[in-house]
Amino acid sequence: MDPEHLPVINNYLDANEAPSEARLSRMHFHDNQRKVDYVLAYHYRKRGAHQGHGSPGHSLAVISNGETGKERRAGGPGDVELGPLDALEEERREQRDEFEHNLMAAGLELEKDLESKSQGSVFVRIHAPWQVLAREAEFLKIKVPTKKMYEIKSGGSIAKKFSAILQTLSSPLQPRVPEHNNNRMKNLSYPFSREKMYLYNIQEKDTFFDNATRSRIVHEILKRTACSRANNTMGINSLIANNIYEAAYPLHDGEYDSPGDDMNDRKLLYQEWARYGVFYKFQPIDLIRKYFGEKIGLYFAWLGLYTSFLIPSSVIGVIVFLYGCATIEEDIPSKEMCDHQNAFTMCPLCDKSCDYWNLSSACGTARASHLFDNPATVFFSIFMALWATMFLENWKRLQMRLGYFWDLTGIEEEEEHSRPEYETKVREKLLKESGKSAVQKLDANSPVDDEDDEDKLTWKDRFPGYLMNFASILFMIALTFSIVFGVIVYRITTAAALSLSKATRSNVRATVTATAVIINLVVILILDEIYGAVAKWLTKIEVPKTEQTFEERLILKAFLLKFVNAYSPIFYVAFFKGRFVGRPGSYVYVFDGYRMEECAPGGCLMELCIQLSIIMLGKQLIQNNIFEIGVPKLKKLFRKLKDETEPGESDPDHSKRPEQWDLDYSLEPYTGLTPEYMEMIIQFGFVTLFVASFPLAPVFALLNNVIEVRLDAKKFVTELRRPDAVRTKDIGIWFDILSGIGKFSVIINAFVIAVTSDFIPRLVYQYSYSHNGTLHGFVNHTLSFFNVSQLKEGTQPENSQFDQEVQFCRFKDYREPPWAPNPYEFSKQYWSVLSARLAFVIIFQNLVMFLSVLVDWMIPDIPTDISDQIKKEKSLLVDFFLKEEHEKVKLADEPTQRSQGGGDRSRRSRAASSAPSGRSQPGSIASSGSQHTNV
């Protein structure tokens, strides 16, 4: 006897009635026929339940479409007295009952286990029958493949040959998935319509819509189904927010590590994509999109393109670095600094405890600075600015190409439902303004989405939230700057303390720099987590109406706070350190006796490089290894321990193979792509903003991303519940942020080269002040004289160990000598260098911006072959429509022609020919060209 037709008593199967068939699949109802498209999970607690053991029997509740019998109650007459928890649980149960009844009214079919224990978790399995899928697919305008297939042409013969050679060379790197085997043919796609069923090649209803599309359709129904008992709450998200349900998720396609040869999309993704052993292979983007939806597919396509674009920039960065290594012996300024015969006697680095010192003692720093401060870095900065433009242009082209193959061209923005918090706020406003009678306006037929002005939140309602946002963001930015200043104070005081001891005096600068950068890194990592939570809280108090608006505002706030957090220490070293030191005899003091810190003799660029590399590498390594790998594992372990230690009743089926919905429930819930994008966007800033000071940044980014792709893949396939498939045409606001960083990087690199490096002072000296057009004498040119007798009382070095008596000491600045009419004023050289720096910034910025616009103009946003194919597809679609309509009319006319013979035989013939048409149901399917549904 088929379990589907067993006698249903109060919608429950008898617990002792065994199904007639063994369970064939854990993805179906217990009748082995209806596929589970979605799962709702909730925790129940019966009235007056204590910790103890109840009846362990396992029963099954089958709620068929249209049957609304009452649930069997486990309580007796003695359970009438309800405690506070019991009353709350009873209220939730009634809300669940009503919501599930409304789902059945929408055409969905439900199945769930009996609540046979005193407390536990229950899974409501949802199946969408064909009628519901067809109705919703038409309503959502889901594009589906038609019978017509056509060949995708790849241009001329040269392009074909080149494509074939490329395909042959890259074949070992291609993942072994079916989608990659035949990418020359494409089905014409058309939005699903029940009136045009003859257009589609529907061979089997159960498999016509893939699992991701089925779950998306069910999720749309769940989002718009109301529950009047829960204050007219609209949708499953509101019910989860009110703890009526715990979770709602589509099922994974089986296990990814199951033994045997049975293959599913999840297992295929794991084997060909989500393992570190396949890091060298291309990503199966089409399969990712099919399994996870377009939004996640676009993220991994973007990440793959970004990673591949890092390869040429890494190669050029390594060449620039090697050029610095190769020319280090030819660098005249560093040779002059290392020459002991020059004997530049430098002024003390601190008051009292610091002695005079020779510039040649800073030889190592000067030589190391040349590795990153050389003419090649200017070329590399221009290259990286153009690289960012080319990357964004190529992404736009790839996005259009994917949009064509994934049938995203011309899709409309889906209507979004209001967020639960927005509904609650509107309801509170109505209660406040009109009393409880206003709640009646929010019945099931006029939800909060209504466009009445009185139901919407005005700027006055949101003003407190906006004010709190503005004040909080300002406070957070001020907090970040305060921490940076605190680290500066640490550096100054530590340097002064270490200078008192002869043993530590020689390594003061290295010790202070290393410890300060590590402190900065730790603070950045901690504040990153805090700012992420703060940004979410600030966005919530703004009460955005839709999830898309919420996500965009959250991204902007989180990006602003994390950008300031990550880059403020680097900005300080690049543009502020050593600029406000003063001069000997007139130093600037932070506190009494503590001078502002100054740059190393070789300049601040080397320190900027150290700061950038440690923060970038530390952030990537720690966030990847600890936050992305360690924290989810700890959460999973904690949840497992909690489940094991939670008091409950023994389950006789616990030893059996767990169902798929049980396995997926134990996984981490999917929380969106914002953390993944944010991590990559901050990295993109490290690669582009300060690349003039650290040419190896693209190399480290590339190495990180090779691991990051597989890490994210493994997380999505093995550690997260399956996300809802979301259709989207682009990556949204992230593209605007990337574009903004690309433009900002031009300005930052112009200032790094002009202000932080010695590139401009060297050029000015070589072409304006050098006697022979070389850099000989450049170091002496950049050092000013100071008469040590003019040092302030109490600041002179105590117990100076210097070999000879010092009359004049040198310091790095362009100032008049003590014997000039205006001693220690800025010299003409200073103003010459300053004007050259400003001129360079203007020329560099305009040149690079012009080249970027030129590259943008030269590379069309839509590839020519894709635009041709889109036009061709429209033409083919019209021809296909006309042909199918013509055949349909022809088939309809045949019975009429045969009927002209008259007589009884013609009547019988006419009756026979019309019989199939009379029996066919609306929405019946014909797979061959000669059988069509009559419309």
Secondary structure, DSSP 8 states (H G I E B T S, - for coil): --GGGS--BTTB--TT---SS----TTB-TTSSSB--EEEEEEEE-TT--SS-------EEEE-TT----------GGG-S--HHHHHHHHHHHHHHHHHHHHHHTT-EEEEE---SSEEEEEEEEE--HHHHHHHHHHTT-EEEEEEEEE---SSHHHHHHHHHHHHHTGGGS---GGGT--SEEEEEEE--GGGGGGB--S-HHHHS-HHHHHHHHHHHHHH-EEGGGTTEESHHHHHHTTSSSEEE---SS-SS-SSS---HHHHHHHHTSSGGGTTS---HHHHHHHH-HHHHHHHHHHHHHHHHHHHHHHHHHHHHHHHHHTGGG-HHHHHHH-TTT--EE--SSSSS---EEGGGGHHHHHHHHTTSSHHHHHHHHHHHHHHHHHHHHHHHHHHHHHHHTT-TT-------B-HHHHHHHHHHHHHHH-GGGGGGSSTTS-TT---GGGS--HHHHHHHHHHHHHHHHHHHHHHHHHHHHHHHHHHHHHHHHHTSHHHHTTHHHHHHHHHHHHHHHHHHHHHHHHHHHHHHHHHHH--SBHHHHHHHHHHHHHHHHHHHHHHHHHIIIIITTTS-EETTEE-EEETTEE-----TT-SHHHHHHHHHHHHHHHHHHIIIIIIIIHHHHHHHHHHHHHHHS-----TTTTS---HHHHHHTSB----SHHHHHHHHHHHHHHHHTTTT-TTHHHHHHHHHHHHHHHHHHIIIIIB--------SS-THHHHHHHHHHHHHHHHHHHIIIIISSHHHHHHIIIII-SSSSSTTHHHHHEEEEEGGGS-TT-S-SS---SS--SEEEEES-B--TTSSSTTSB-HHHHHHHHHHHHHHHHHHHHHHHHHHHHHHHS-SS-HHHHHHHHHHHHHHHHHHHHHHHHHHHHHHHHHHHGGG-HHHHHHHHHHHHHHHHH--TT----STT-----
